Amino acid sequence: MSEIICRRIDEQTPSEDGEGGERVLVDRVWPEGLRRQGAPLDEWLREAAPSIAAALVRPPPPAVR
């Protein structure tokens, strides 16, 4: 069984930290300030990201007192 590790795009790549594997971006919008050419990614799967409508339907965070 394969293991999936979630990381931010600005964290080390698997080859930098000694782990193997591919690096896939799952987001509908390309990260601001990151060039597509030379990005530390193997693939960009924008279709697999949650829809914008689903993100807007989230319940609001609990009130802070």
Secondary structure, DSSP 8 states (H G I E B T S, - for coil): --------TTS--TTTTT--S--EE--SS--TT--STT-S-SEE-GGGS--HHHHHTS-------
